[in-house]
Amino acid sequence: MARVRFEDTAQGIDRAVNRVFDAFGGAGALLKSSGDVFLKVNGIDSKPHVYTSPEVVSAAARYFKAGGAHNVYVMENSTQGNFTRLVFEVTGMRRMCEETGAIPVYLDETAEMPLYLEKLQSFIAIPDFIHEHLVRNRDRNLYISVPKLKSHSMTTVTLGIKNQFGLVHQKSRIPDHNFRLHQKIADIYAAIRPDFTLIDGQEATNYGHYPALAQERTCVVPLNLIIGGDDPLAVDVACAKLLGFGIDEVEHLRCAAAYGFGEQDFDRIEIENRDLFEARKQHFSWDLLEKYPEGVRILRGKTMCCREGCRRNTEAVLEVFGQDFAGRGGFTILMGKGIDPAEVAAVTGRVHIAGDCAMAEWYHALRQRLGRRNVTVSPGCNNLAKTIDALGTMMKIPAIRLSPLNPLKSLALLLEAHLHGTRANITNVFRV
């Protein structure tokens, strides 16, 4: 049987992390011939409650350093509209690396290599760093996925397998960020599988993966857990169950299970310290709270209004901008195919068109009728940088407000990222 271990953090994060690794033989059993360890954290953004705790990563880094590891790499490629160097600075991940001797790897600052996705039958661009260490020399290196425990408005949950989406260069994430997203995640898992998953379950996020701070009490649930195992699929299945979801509700896990890499049957997974699992089980919702600003009208198409793409990406930004930045309404959003023409004909004022499907049907007509300045677009299935720019402009939120750092510090980090060749799909930082 696959094993998944649950540990309480009441006596410290280090103790919990150490006990999880010890249960699987410790550093001596887990390290491979190179002696190098690659920790893929969840650092999509620097907003509270969305990233892996640096304390958990620090505990893992120090554990393997003490166990004889040669190098410990901490790597991420943040979400679109952002760049990893900034995220690591704000969250304390860079400082943690400095203190532990771990090596930060900003994957957006690396060159591209193609990776073929078997069932999607298409190529994606991954960092050459990942290709070198986790594809070409996969058998020599220990690779650990270190995600945060979260529900997700597009994929139900985001755990160890979904965490690997950060191995993809940002602009290569835009295609297929629709109903095909689940297979894309599974194909990445089939091509690059972690040796171990260590989940930061000190808290879990309800109602999606990117909660507005105004809804913190509703969306953030303390669980005080560290969870891990050497079967990534089994760990995800167990943690999805912890949040109240069976594998039948998590399509990317079903797609991953079809490859046969890992245990998908919860009844065949041995839960170690099951009392913790039973005592802290939740009944979460993956969906958004849908607390949008007044005066925003959303016209959704009858088809191809994919929650995995233009719908929930746009609406998640809308929710956060309204709740946390006092963003204003007074505009219309179109998304998907087959929007009622009569509803579109009644649209006046400013309009944002999310995604290629709605753009193909309405962009030219609306631009001609309303004027170029009143129509913004987000091409593709999830061009998050364009979405942030468009909604930020509509809602009167200057780009510089999105970073908690001093503006000059943020710009200095961006310049440094550009000097190192960042490929991040960032927002227009000079937008006002």
Residue, then its C-alpha position, 0 to 999 in steps of 0.5 A: m500500500a502507498r503511505v501518506r504521513f500526517e504530522d502535527t506542527a504543535q511541537g514545531i515545524d522542524r520536528a514535523v518535517n523531520r518526522v515525515f522524512d524520517a518515516f520514509g528512511g531519512a536523507g540517507a534513503l532519499l538522496k540520490s547519486s548527485g547528492d543534490v535536492f530540488l525543492k519546488v515550492n508554491g510561490i505564485d505570488s507574494k500575497p498572504h496565504v497563497y505561497t509555501s511557508p519559508e519556514v517549511v522550506s527552511a526545515a526541509a533544506r536544513y534536514f537534507k543539508a544535515g543529512g549530507a546533501h551537496n546542494v539544495y535548490v529552491m525553485e519556482n516560476s511565479t504566476q503570470g503578471n509577476f516575477t519570481r525574484l520579487v516574490f522570493e524577496v517579499t515572502g522571505m524565501r530569498r532570505m531563507c535561502e541565504e540563511t540555510g545555504a540553499i540556492p534560489v532558482y528563479l526559473d523565469e530567468t532561464a532559457e527554454m527547452p521543449l517538452y512533449l505532452e503525450k496525451l495533449q499531443s503538443f509541446i510546452a516550453i520548460p526551463d533548461f534548468i529543469h530539463e538538465h536536472l529533472v529530465r535528462n539527469r532525472d535518476r541522479n537527483l532528488y526532486i521534492s514538490v513542496p506545495k501549500l494546501k489549497s482548494h482551487s477555483m479552476t482545478t478543485v485543489t492545488l497540491g503536489i501534482k498541480n504545483q508542477f505547473g510552475l515548471v512551465h514558462q509563463k507564456s507557455r501556460i496560456p494555451d490550453h488553460n481551458f477545459r484541457l488544463h487537467q490533461k496538461i497538468a497530468d501530462i506534465y506529471a507523467a513526464i516529470r514526477p516528484d520523488f516525494t511530496l511535502i505539503d505545507g498544511q499549517e493552514a488551508t485556503n477555502y473558496g479557491h487558491y487566491p483569497a481576498l484578504a478581506q475574506e481572510r476569516t472565511c477563506v483561511v483555515p488553520l490545520n497545523l499539519i505537515i503531510g508527506g509521502d513518496d507516492p505523489l498521486a497518493v499524497d494528493v488523493a489523501c489531501a484532497k480527501l482531507l479538504g472534502f473532495g474525492i478523486d472523482e471531483v479532481e479531474h487532473l488527478r483522474c487524468a494522472a491516475a490514468y497513467g498508472f503512476g501512483e495509487q488513486d484508491f483512497d482505501r488502498i492508501e495507508i494514512e499514518n497518524r490517521d487520528l490527525f486526518e480524521a480530526r481535521k477533515q474539512h468540507f471545503s468549496w473550490d469555488l469563488l465567493e463571487k464578491y464582486p464590486e457593484g456596477v460590474r456586469i458579466l456576460r457569460g457565453k453559453t459555451m466555451c466559458c471555461r472555469e479553467g480559463c478566462r472565466r475564473n482567472t478574470e473573476a478571481v482578479l475581479e474579486v481581489f481587486g474589489q475586496d482588497f484594493a477598493g476597485r471600482g465597478g462601472f464596466t462590462i466583462l464578456m467571456g465565452k462563446g454564444i453570448d446573447p446578441a441582445e445583451v451585447a447590443a445593450v452594452t455601453g461604456r467600458v468593456h473588457i473582453a476575456g479570452d479568444c472565444a469572446m474576442a472572435e465574436w465581439y471585439h471588432a463590433l464593440r471597438q467600432r461602436l464604443g471606441r478603441r479606448n473603451v475596449t480592453v482584451s485579454p487574448g488567449c485562454n489565460n493571459l493573466a498579465k493582460t487581465i491584471d492590466a485591463l482590470g487594474t485600469m478599469m478599476k483605477i488601481p495603479a500597478i505599483r500598488l500591487s507590490p507591497l515593497n517600496p516602488l523603487k525597490s520593486l523596480a530595482l528587482l525588475l531591472e535585475a530580473h531583466l538583466h538575468g533574462t526573465r521571460a516572465n509575462i509581467t504587467n505594465v508596471f508604469r500603468v497608472 
